[in-house]
């Protein structure tokens, strides 16, 4: 299922950035939604693995649930437009949501997002 970028922009306080092909994507206290383009990189502290995220996907989000799943590097394979959201914005949404829905969202994040 592909998520529409307007959903993400309306749900979270966020910024949109553009990164040219071949350039690194800044990592920190935020996660990204890929509006357009392709990103690849490395995820995992103990056992790094490669990942690829395309338009309609999130990355650098899984580490909010499990710090061992931190994104170590991210590179724009093509010119990308990204919606950047600070982790505390997700925490605000989760804390203001029903406990069961919050648990479901955390489970989905830990299972299927980079």
Backbone bond lengths (Angstrom), bond angles and torsions (degrees), N, CA, C in turn:
res aa  C-N    CA-C-N  psi(-1)  N-CA   C-N-CA  omega(-1)  CA-C   N-CA-C  phi
1 X - - - 1.443 - - 1.524 109.26 -
2 X 1.307 115.92 130.12 1.457 121.33 178.92 1.528 108.89 -96.43
3 X 1.310 116.49 132.38 1.461 122.26 -179.35 1.521 108.41 -94.13
4 X 1.315 116.55 138.12 1.458 121.72 178.53 1.529 109.81 -78.35
5 X 1.327 116.47 138.33 1.468 120.32 -176.83 1.524 112.46 -63.79
6 X 1.337 118.57 -28.96 1.464 119.63 179.75 1.528 111.24 -66.29
7 X 1.339 117.50 -29.91 1.466 121.19 175.92 1.526 109.94 -60.71
8 X 1.323 116.67 -46.89 1.465 121.85 -178.88 1.522 110.08 -65.57
9 X 1.329 117.13 -44.75 1.463 121.33 -178.69 1.524 111.98 -63.71
10 X 1.343 116.88 -33.07 1.461 120.46 179.62 1.524 112.86 -81.41
11 X 1.320 117.54 -24.25 1.460 121.79 -177.62 1.527 112.58 -83.32
12 X 1.327 116.78 -34.63 1.464 121.82 -174.14 1.527 111.51 -125.17
13 X 1.339 115.96 149.23 1.459 120.51 165.56 1.521 105.18 -70.70
14 X 1.325 117.11 126.06 1.462 119.22 -171.90 1.521 111.39 -151.38
15 X 1.324 115.28 170.96 1.460 123.44 174.22 1.517 107.90 -126.35
16 X 1.324 116.34 149.82 1.461 121.27 175.39 1.521 107.63 -107.24
17 X 1.336 115.50 130.37 1.459 120.44 177.24 1.523 108.91 -126.12
18 X 1.326 115.41 155.61 1.461 121.59 175.06 1.522 107.75 -119.99
19 X 1.328 115.64 137.95 1.463 121.58 -179.73 1.525 107.39 -129.95
20 X 1.328 116.38 128.58 1.461 121.35 179.62 1.520 111.12 -72.38
21 X 1.325 115.38 152.49 1.467 122.10 178.66 1.522 110.41 -53.55
22 X 1.331 115.75 135.74 1.457 121.79 178.09 1.513 114.84 90.72
23 X 1.324 117.75 -10.69 1.462 121.04 -179.09 1.527 111.43 -93.57
24 X 1.332 114.88 150.99 1.466 121.42 177.23 1.519 110.33 -73.51
25 X 1.312 115.21 150.50 1.457 121.93 176.74 1.523 107.24 -101.70
26 X 1.343 117.20 128.33 1.466 119.59 -177.28 1.528 111.71 -65.19
27 X 1.316 115.73 131.95 1.462 122.03 178.90 1.518 108.67 -107.76
28 X 1.313 116.69 156.52 1.464 120.21 -179.60 1.508 110.38 173.25
29 X 1.326 116.46 -135.60 1.462 121.79 -176.29 1.529 111.52 -92.10
30 X 1.332 115.90 41.93 1.453 120.75 -177.81 1.530 110.69 -148.20
31 X 1.328 114.55 165.26 1.459 120.85 174.22 1.519 107.83 -124.86
32 X 1.321 115.67 169.83 1.455 120.75 -174.56 1.520 112.26 -126.74
33 X 1.329 114.18 150.54 1.457 123.12 167.03 1.522 106.02 -117.04
34 X 1.326 117.00 129.44 1.464 121.01 -178.09 1.530 108.60 -85.28
35 X 1.341 115.88 112.57 1.465 120.99 176.81 1.523 110.58 -79.37
36 X 1.332 116.16 -41.52 1.464 121.22 177.96 1.519 108.76 -154.84
37 X 1.332 115.80 151.32 1.454 121.23 178.65 1.519 112.90 96.37
38 X 1.345 114.43 -171.20 1.464 121.87 -176.77 1.525 109.50 -134.25
39 X 1.332 116.04 135.55 1.463 124.02 178.45 1.523 107.95 -121.27
40 X 1.323 116.82 140.22 1.466 120.03 172.60 1.518 108.21 -132.39
41 X 1.327 115.14 160.87 1.454 118.54 -179.34 1.504 112.19 179.68
42 X 1.333 114.40 -159.50 1.456 122.60 -177.48 1.525 108.65 -125.60
43 X 1.340 115.79 137.64 1.460 121.86 179.85 1.526 109.05 -132.35
44 X 1.327 116.33 141.25 1.465 121.18 176.11 1.507 112.77 114.32
45 X 1.327 115.86 132.68 1.460 121.81 -178.73 1.522 110.93 -83.32
46 X 1.327 117.13 -53.81 1.465 120.41 -175.99 1.522 112.65 -82.03
47 X 1.323 116.37 -40.87 1.464 120.96 -178.44 1.519 108.69 -130.08
48 X 1.324 117.83 82.17 1.464 120.14 -178.31 1.532 112.02 -58.57
49 X 1.314 114.59 140.69 1.464 121.77 177.17 1.526 108.17 -134.89
50 X 1.313 115.78 153.13 1.458 120.07 178.56 1.524 109.51 -78.74
51 X 1.334 115.43 149.45 1.460 120.27 173.76 1.522 109.03 -136.90
52 X 1.319 115.23 160.33 1.458 122.34 174.74 1.520 106.75 -138.32
53 X 1.323 116.73 132.76 1.464 122.10 177.70 1.525 108.25 -126.15
54 X 1.320 115.25 134.98 1.459 121.96 -178.15 1.519 109.76 -119.89
55 X 1.325 115.97 176.19 1.464 121.38 179.49 1.525 110.39 -48.90
56 X 1.339 115.64 131.54 1.457 121.51 179.60 1.515 114.31 92.00
57 X 1.349 117.27 4.76 1.465 120.72 -178.93 1.530 110.95 -120.83
58 X 1.340 114.81 157.27 1.459 122.74 175.46 1.521 110.13 -98.96
59 X 1.337 116.55 155.89 1.459 121.06 165.58 1.518 108.90 -149.54
60 X 1.333 115.39 161.24 1.467 124.68 -176.10 1.533 111.16 66.36
61 X 1.330 115.62 27.32 1.459 121.57 -179.32 1.520 112.04 -106.35
62 X 1.306 116.87 -32.10 1.463 121.51 -174.78 1.531 112.67 -61.54
63 X 1.328 117.53 -28.93 1.469 120.33 -176.96 1.524 113.02 -68.21
64 X 1.317 118.01 -16.23 1.463 119.37 176.94 1.529 110.15 -69.09
65 X 1.339 116.91 -26.30 1.459 122.61 177.71 1.525 110.47 -91.26
66 X 1.330 116.20 -42.15 1.465 121.74 -178.45 1.529 109.41 -135.07
67 X 1.338 118.13 106.23 1.466 121.21 -178.43 1.532 114.19 -56.94
68 X 1.335 117.60 -21.17 1.469 120.89 177.74 1.530 111.62 -68.55
69 X 1.332 117.32 -16.96 1.462 122.45 -178.48 1.525 112.48 -98.30
70 X 1.300 116.02 33.97 1.460 122.05 -180.00 1.532 110.55 -69.83
71 X 1.336 116.34 138.64 1.462 120.63 173.57 1.525 107.58 -76.02
72 X 1.332 116.11 124.07 1.464 121.87 -178.55 1.518 112.31 -87.51
73 X 1.328 116.13 -34.19 1.460 120.97 -179.78 1.515 109.10 -153.86
74 X 1.323 115.74 150.95 1.463 121.65 176.52 1.521 107.86 -146.99
75 X 1.322 115.43 133.84 1.460 122.56 -175.68 1.522 108.86 -132.04
76 X 1.324 116.55 138.60 1.462 120.78 176.20 1.528 108.64 -76.96
77 X 1.332 117.07 113.06 1.466 120.88 176.18 1.522 110.38 -73.04
78 X 1.328 115.47 -34.01 1.458 123.31 175.57 1.521 106.09 -129.68
79 X 1.325 117.75 175.81 1.461 119.20 172.65 1.528 106.20 -62.61
80 X 1.331 117.56 128.25 1.460 121.05 -177.69 1.519 111.65 -121.76
81 X 1.323 114.10 148.07 1.456 121.55 168.91 1.517 105.44 -115.32
82 X 1.323 115.91 125.15 1.463 122.21 -174.36 1.520 110.83 -124.18
83 X 1.326 116.00 141.35 1.459 120.99 168.49 1.522 106.13 -95.71
84 X 1.328 116.09 120.88 1.461 122.74 -176.43 1.531 108.56 -103.15
85 X 1.340 116.16 126.27 1.464 122.10 -177.39 1.523 109.01 -126.65
86 X 1.322 117.09 129.91 1.468 120.62 177.16 1.532 109.42 -70.92
87 X 1.339 115.51 144.70 1.466 121.03 -179.71 1.526 112.19 -54.63
88 X 1.340 117.06 -36.88 1.469 118.68 -177.23 1.528 111.88 -65.75
89 X 1.342 118.08 -22.58 1.469 120.41 175.47 1.530 110.43 -68.19
90 X 1.331 116.66 -39.54 1.465 120.22 176.32 1.525 110.03 -65.62
91 X 1.330 116.78 -41.72 1.468 120.42 178.53 1.528 110.94 -59.78
92 X 1.338 117.10 -38.67 1.469 120.68 178.13 1.524 110.65 -62.36
93 X 1.334 116.26 -44.39 1.465 120.41 179.93 1.525 110.26 -64.81
94 X 1.337 116.78 -45.95 1.463 120.14 -178.41 1.522 112.21 -65.42
95 X 1.327 117.61 -38.40 1.465 119.94 -178.70 1.527 111.83 -72.52
96 X 1.325 117.30 -22.95 1.458 120.79 178.78 1.519 113.12 -94.20
97 X 1.326 116.93 11.46 1.464 122.95 -176.28 1.526 109.62 -112.93
98 X 1.315 116.23 154.30 1.457 122.56 174.27 1.532 109.79 -48.35
99 X 1.340 117.15 139.83 1.471 121.56 -176.82 1.523 112.24 -56.74
100 X 1.328 117.33 -41.04 1.466 120.32 -179.20 1.524 111.46 -67.40
101 X 1.329 116.76 -41.30 1.462 120.29 178.06 1.521 110.35 -66.81
102 X 1.322 116.47 -39.86 1.462 120.76 177.03 1.525 110.82 -60.46
103 X 1.333 117.02 -44.00 1.471 121.20 178.58 1.524 110.92 -63.91
104 X 1.334 117.12 -39.54 1.461 121.07 177.77 1.524 110.78 -63.52
105 X 1.325 116.99 -45.54 1.465 120.64 179.29 1.525 111.22 -61.01
106 X 1.327 116.61 -43.55 1.464 119.99 178.65 1.523 110.94 -63.06
107 X 1.317 117.11 -39.00 1.461 121.00 178.25 1.528 110.95 -64.73
108 X 1.326 116.90 -44.03 1.465 120.63 178.16 1.522 111.31 -62.80
109 X 1.322 116.52 -41.16 1.463 120.71 178.56 1.521 110.05 -61.63
110 X 1.327 116.89 -46.44 1.466 119.65 -175.86 1.523 112.62 -69.25
111 X 1.327 117.82 -23.61 1.459 120.37 -177.09 1.517 114.55 -93.33
112 X 1.323 118.37 -31.53 1.447 116.42 -168.02 1.507 118.43 -134.38
113 X 1.300 118.63 13.56 1.461 120.41 -177.76 1.517 108.97 -127.28
114 X 1.323 116.30 144.49 1.471 121.64 179.23 1.512 110.43 -74.16
